[in-house]
């Protein structure tokens, strides 16, 4: 998700977040990241990956049994989750940030640590509820640019899902790990795209719909349909 901040130059209170950054900022591919932002991204990536790994195992009891009987299998499931659910989240949020910076915004990801805890606890019960945080951006921006910032996340997930077709195809020829990575990668990214294009609350779809109903329908309908199809690719 992306959220519009106030009119301050930096939603985190410093000078980082833009293309040049400021004191303490780390430049990655020409984009500035504050150190606390990198910490938030890493924490959200890990927490979501743990939550999805538990979910993949069948909940807390399933993961407990896996840890007791096959710890390497549990570790393998975590790696798969890092590469699929974790990667999908990272690409989604970074896409918001990159496009926001492209439009001259000061942008930074803020993790919601309370909701990250909720995601892990929910996975123990066998379901997932994830609201890991959002990219907050501030500065002058038009409705069109705000809509494009919101679109960047779901569209990036659809493109990433297409890339996961490669390990899925390779896995069909004999590698169960690759097949699992491909299947989960396609499913989770399509579900992320479809869910975030729903026109409610703080979701990306609501921002896009406020900008243009035509663009919203052109993107949301296929994304939501693909999200439903994503269930078919869960191994």
ABEGO torsion letter per residue (X at the ends): XBBBBBABABAAGBABGBAAEBBGBBBBGGBBBBAAAAAAAAAAAAAAAAAAAAAAAGEAAAAAAAAAABAAAAAAAAAAAAAAAAAAAAAAAAAAAAAAAAAGBBBBBBBBAAAAAAAAAAAAAGBBBBBAEBBBBBEBBBAAAAAAAAAAAAAAAAAAAAAAAAAAAAAAAGBAAAAAAAAAAAAAAAAAAAAAABABEABAAAAAAAABAAAAAAAAAAAAAAAAAAAAABX
